[in-house]
Amino acid sequence: MPVVKETEPQLPAGEQEPPQVVIAPQEDDYLTIIAAGDNLYHAAMIKLGEKGDYETAYLEIRSLAKNADIAFINQETLLAGSKFGFSDYPNFNTPQSVGRALEKTGFNVVNHATNHIMDKGGDAVFATLDFWDDYPDVTVLGIHRSEEKRKLPVLLRKNNITVGFLSYTYGTNGIPVPADKPYLISLINTAIMAKEIDAIRPLCDFLVVSMHWGDEYQHDYNKTQKNLAVLLAEHGVDLVIGHHPHVIQKIESIPRPDGNNMLCFYSLGNLISAMTQSESMLLGAMAFIRLKKTALEGTVSIEEYGAIPTVTHYDKSYSGFKVYPLYAYTEDLVKKHWKSSLTMDYLKSLSSKIFGDMEILRDPFN
């Protein structure tokens, strides 16, 4: 049998071989998310910042928010302006200069779907929206001007990655949402949630749902939270940012039907407040998530995540309110804290108990 040798095809005389086209491999894309818990201002805090100096409270976490591509915060209370009177518990309205301080700190996604959003009535919700209209780079979640506005998907595209957002609260402290404006507040309703999640899911690479839920002052999540988390996972949510209990709760990775997992931060606790009932309310957390979008497949996954423990500090004179990352908090500061029973050992042990190996005791951007 003759042997057939493979040879390179010969070009006709006078023709040159076309130059080879080398396609450089594309690089993967990355996106970072920082998320903070309850931003909750009580009377002492409002009074201390009457001259507008609320930015000082966030100086120690500014680099975390500024360095993140997306920086989320749960603004627990209205920012409706002086017309509605500044007040704290039980019917909150926080000075708008606090909102300006948040924007200057670097927060660019603000949740308002909380149990205190109806504290001053529907007009105060619209006034809060009016305030944020002056900050077009800030995305507001959970409150809406109209049914048409509520139906619009909230999508942020950065670094070639599209992130979708939804937000819900368990209730409004018994104050009814206006019957003629059911769109005003996004309430937890499983049928509506499933419909809204299914609508936005195909439009984004990564879907985040903010949940105002759980039992106050409890470090263990409850059955309702767990059931809702499973529902969210079943509908393809990627990340849950939880708040309302005023204390930290655990982080869980929950399987989805598609074989991927949903990451759930059940509660990030307080970012800053004047709550004094327990030392546990002084320890909060900021979630850190780093996403990767592969150049070849175009798939997005969580490359790194964890919780950055934070401490609400105020001194013996019940002033000087400031939030610190736990990694930047010192023994000298803890000795000056208004809560004399607070210790560094307590903060570290509680953090480790709830978060375990997932706590980040360093600046993740350095």
C-alpha positions in Angstrom: 0.0 0.0 0.0 1.5 3.4 -1.0 2.4 5.7 1.8 0.7 9.1 1.5 2.6 11.9 3.1 0.9 15.0 4.3 2.4 18.2 2.8 1.8 21.8 3.3 -0.5 23.2 0.6 1.5 25.1 -2.1 0.5 28.6 -3.1 0.4 29.4 -6.8 3.5 31.0 -8.2 3.7 34.7 -7.4 1.3 34.7 -4.5 2.4 35.3 -0.9 1.2 33.5 2.1 -1.2 35.7 4.1 0.1 36.9 7.4 -1.0 35.1 10.5 -3.4 36.9 12.7 -2.6 36.5 16.4 -5.5 37.2 18.7 -4.3 38.3 22.1 -6.1 36.5 25.0 -8.6 38.8 26.7 -8.2 39.5 30.4 -10.7 38.5 33.1 -12.8 41.3 34.6 -13.2 41.9 38.3 -15.6 43.9 40.5 -15.7 44.5 44.2 -18.7 45.0 46.5 -18.7 46.4 50.0 -22.0 46.3 52.0 -22.7 47.9 55.3 -25.5 47.4 57.8 -27.9 49.7 59.6 -27.0 53.4 59.5 -29.2 54.5 62.5 -29.1 58.0 64.0 -30.4 58.6 67.5 -31.0 62.0 69.2 -27.5 62.4 70.6 -25.9 61.7 67.3 -28.2 64.1 65.5 -27.4 66.9 68.0 -23.7 66.3 67.7 -23.8 66.8 64.0 -26.2 69.7 63.8 -23.5 71.8 62.1 -23.3 69.2 59.3 -20.2 67.4 60.5 -21.4 63.9 60.0 -18.6 62.9 57.7 -16.2 62.4 60.6 -18.2 59.4 61.7 -17.1 57.5 58.6 -13.5 58.6 58.1 -12.1 55.2 59.2 -14.1 53.3 56.7 -14.0 55.8 53.8 -11.2 53.9 52.0 -13.2 50.7 52.1 -16.2 52.4 50.5 -14.1 54.5 48.0 -12.1 51.6 46.8 -15.1 49.3 46.2 -16.7 49.4 42.8 -20.1 49.1 44.5 -20.6 50.3 48.1 -24.0 49.4 49.6 -25.5 50.8 52.9 -28.8 50.2 54.6 -30.1 53.7 55.5 -32.4 52.6 58.3 -34.3 55.9 58.4 -35.9 58.6 56.3 -33.9 61.6 54.9 -37.0 63.8 54.4 -35.6 67.2 55.4 -36.3 69.6 58.3 -39.9 70.1 57.1 -40.8 66.9 58.8 -38.8 67.5 61.9 -35.6 65.6 62.9 -36.4 62.9 65.3 -35.3 59.5 66.6 -37.1 56.5 68.1 -39.9 55.5 67.5 -40.5 57.7 64.4 -37.2 58.6 62.8 -36.3 61.3 60.4 -32.5 61.9 60.0 -30.9 65.1 58.7 -30.2 65.1 55.0 -26.6 66.1 55.8 -26.1 62.4 56.9 -27.0 61.4 53.4 -24.5 63.8 52.0 -21.9 62.4 54.3 -22.7 58.9 53.0 -22.2 60.0 49.4 -18.9 61.7 50.2 -17.8 58.6 52.1 -18.3 56.6 48.9 -21.5 54.7 49.3 -23.3 54.6 45.9 -26.1 52.1 46.6 -28.5 53.0 49.4 -31.4 50.9 50.7 -34.5 52.5 52.1 -36.8 49.5 52.3 -36.9 49.3 56.1 -39.4 49.1 58.9 -38.9 52.8 59.6 -39.5 54.1 56.1 -43.2 55.1 56.8 -42.4 56.8 60.1 -43.4 60.2 58.8 -45.9 59.1 56.2 -45.9 58.8 52.4 -44.9 62.4 51.7 -41.7 61.9 53.7 -40.8 59.0 51.4 -41.2 61.2 48.4 -39.2 63.9 50.1 -36.4 61.3 50.6 -36.5 60.4 47.0 -36.3 64.2 46.1 -33.2 64.4 48.2 -31.4 61.6 46.4 -32.4 63.1 43.0 -29.5 65.6 43.6 -27.1 62.6 43.6 -27.5 60.8 40.3 -24.5 58.6 41.0 -26.3 57.1 44.0 -28.7 54.2 43.3 -31.7 54.1 45.7 -33.4 50.8 46.5 -36.7 49.8 48.0 -38.8 53.0 47.5 -40.5 54.1 44.3 -42.3 57.1 42.8 -44.7 55.1 40.7 -45.7 51.6 39.5 -43.8 52.3 36.3 -40.7 53.2 38.3 -40.9 50.1 40.4 -41.1 47.9 37.3 -37.8 49.4 35.9 -34.9 47.0 36.6 -32.1 48.4 38.7 -28.9 47.5 36.9 -25.4 48.8 37.5 -22.7 48.0 34.9 -19.1 48.3 35.9 -15.9 46.6 34.7 -17.9 44.7 32.1 -20.1 43.2 34.7 -23.8 43.9 35.1 -25.2 43.7 38.7 -28.9 43.7 39.3 -30.5 44.8 42.6 -33.8 44.2 44.4 -34.8 45.1 47.9 -37.6 44.2 50.4 -38.6 44.8 54.0 -40.8 42.6 56.3 -43.0 45.6 57.2 -43.4 49.2 58.2 -44.0 49.1 62.0 -47.8 48.8 61.5 -48.0 52.1 59.6 -49.9 51.2 56.4 -48.5 51.9 52.9 -51.0 54.3 51.2 -53.7 52.2 49.6 -53.5 54.2 46.4 -49.7 53.8 46.3 -48.9 50.1 46.8 -45.7 50.6 44.8 -44.2 53.0 47.3 -42.4 50.4 49.4 -41.1 47.0 48.4 -42.5 44.7 51.0 -41.7 41.0 51.4 -44.3 39.1 49.4 -43.1 35.8 48.0 -45.3 35.8 44.9 -44.2 39.4 44.0 -40.6 38.6 44.8 -40.5 35.5 42.6 -42.0 37.5 39.7 -39.6 40.4 40.1 -36.5 38.2 40.5 -37.4 36.1 37.5 -37.9 39.3 35.4 -34.5 40.8 36.3 -32.4 37.6 36.4 -31.8 37.3 32.6 -30.7 41.0 32.5 -27.7 40.8 34.8 -24.5 38.8 35.4 -24.9 38.9 39.2 -28.1 39.5 41.2 -28.1 41.1 44.7 -31.2 41.1 46.9 -31.3 43.3 50.0 -33.5 41.8 52.8 -34.7 43.7 55.9 -35.8 40.7 58.0 -35.2 38.7 61.1 -35.6 39.1 64.9 -34.0 42.1 66.6 -31.0 41.4 68.9 -30.8 37.7 67.9 -27.5 36.3 66.5 -29.3 33.3 65.2 -31.4 33.7 62.0 -35.0 32.5 62.3 -37.0 30.0 60.3 -38.6 32.7 58.2 -35.2 34.0 57.1 -34.1 30.6 56.2 -37.2 29.8 54.2 -36.9 33.1 52.3 -33.2 32.5 51.7 -34.1 29.1 50.1 -36.7 30.8 47.9 -34.2 33.4 46.8 -31.7 30.7 45.9 -34.3 28.7 44.0 -34.9 31.7 41.8 -31.2 32.2 41.0 -30.2 35.0 43.3 -26.4 35.3 43.8 -26.0 37.4 46.9 -28.3 38.4 49.8 -27.5 41.4 52.0 -29.4 41.1 55.3 -30.1 43.7 58.0 -32.5 44.7 60.7 -31.5 42.5 63.8 -29.0 45.2 64.9 -26.5 42.4 65.6 -24.4 40.3 63.3 -25.6 36.9 62.1 -23.8 34.1 60.2 -22.9 33.8 56.5 -24.1 30.9 54.6 -23.6 29.4 51.1 -26.9 28.0 49.9 -27.2 25.6 47.0 -29.2 26.6 43.9 -31.0 24.3 41.5 -28.5 25.2 38.7 -25.6 23.8 40.7 -24.2 27.2 41.8 -24.5 28.6 45.3 -26.1 31.8 46.7 -24.1 33.7 49.3 -26.2 35.0 52.2 -25.2 37.5 54.8 -28.1 37.1 57.2 -27.4 40.3 59.1 -24.6 42.8 59.1 -25.7 44.4 62.3 -25.4 48.1 63.0 -22.9 50.2 61.0 -23.4 53.0 63.5 -26.0 53.9 66.1 -26.4 55.0 69.8 -27.9 51.7 70.9 -26.6 50.9 74.3 -28.7 47.8 75.4 -25.8 45.4 74.8 -22.2 45.3 73.7 -23.3 43.1 70.8 -24.9 46.0 69.1 -21.6 47.8 69.0 -20.1 45.1 66.7 -21.3 45.2 63.1 -19.7 44.1 59.8 -19.1 45.2 56.3 -19.5 42.4 53.7 -16.7 42.1 51.1 -17.2 40.4 47.8 -14.9 40.1 44.8 -16.4 39.0 41.6 -14.6 37.5 38.6 -15.9 37.4 35.0 -13.9 35.0 32.8 -12.8 36.2 29.5 -13.4 33.0 27.7 -16.8 31.8 29.0 -18.1 35.2 30.2 -19.3 33.6 33.5 -19.3 35.5 36.7 -18.4 33.9 40.1 -17.5 35.0 43.6 -13.7 34.8 43.8 -13.4 36.0 47.4 -15.7 37.0 50.2 -15.8 37.6 53.9 -17.0 40.0 56.7 -15.0 42.9 57.9 -16.0 43.4 61.6 -16.7 47.0 62.6 -17.0 48.8 65.9 -19.2 51.7 66.8 -17.2 54.0 69.0 -18.3 56.8 71.2 -16.5 58.2 74.2 -17.2 58.6 77.9 -19.0 61.9 77.3 -21.4 60.1 74.9 -19.9 61.9 71.9 -17.4 61.3 69.2 -19.4 58.8 67.3 -17.3 57.0 64.8 -17.2 53.6 63.1 -13.9 51.7 62.9 -13.0 48.4 61.2 -12.1 46.0 64.0 -8.6 45.6 62.5 -8.0 49.4 63.1 -9.6 49.5 66.5 -7.1 49.7 69.4 -6.9 48.9 73.1 -6.5 52.6 73.8 -9.8 53.4 72.1 -11.7 50.6 73.8 -10.6 51.9 77.2 -12.2 55.3 76.2 -15.5 53.8 75.1 -18.7 55.0 76.8 -19.6 51.3 77.4 -17.1 50.6 80.1 -17.8 46.9 80.0 -16.6 46.6 76.4 -13.3 44.7 75.8 -11.3 43.9 72.8 -11.5 40.2 73.7 -15.3 40.4 73.6 -15.3 42.0 70.2 -12.9 39.5 68.7 -14.5 36.4 70.3 -18.0 37.4 69.2 -16.8 38.1 65.7 -15.0 34.7 65.5 -18.0 32.9 66.9 -20.4 34.3 64.2 -18.1 34.5 61.2 -15.4 32.0 62.0 -12.7 31.9 59.3 -14.7 34.2 57.0 -13.9 37.4 59.0 -11.4 39.7 57.4 -9.1 41.3 59.9 -7.3 43.5 57.4 -7.9 46.0 54.6 -8.9 43.8 51.7 -7.8 46.5 49.2 -4.2 46.6 50.5 
